[in-house]
Amino acid sequence: MTTDVEVARERVFDQDADIRFRLKHDVPVFNHPFREVGREYLLTQEARAQRGEIGAARPKKIHAVIEGALDR
């Protein structure tokens, strides 16, 4: 993160060029497996449940949905 507008602009242009190159040459844009993304999301929801922000049953439901979809 930067507060310098010129540095931020340069980083954005670099990232844009990288994404455009990857798309043009069929290089994967994401290198994070969906199962891992699901697990990270589940961990954040479990933490929210522990803080009382959401119900305790919600992470269990999310776990079942994620694992059910991935096991198919």
Residue pairs with C-beta under 8 A, 6 or more apart in sequence:
2 8
2 11
19 29
21 27
22 28
22 29
23 29
34 70
35 70
38 66
38 67
38 70
39 66
41 62
41 66
42 59
42 62
42 63
42 66
45 54
45 58
45 59
45 62
46 59
48 54
49 55
49 56
49 58
49 59
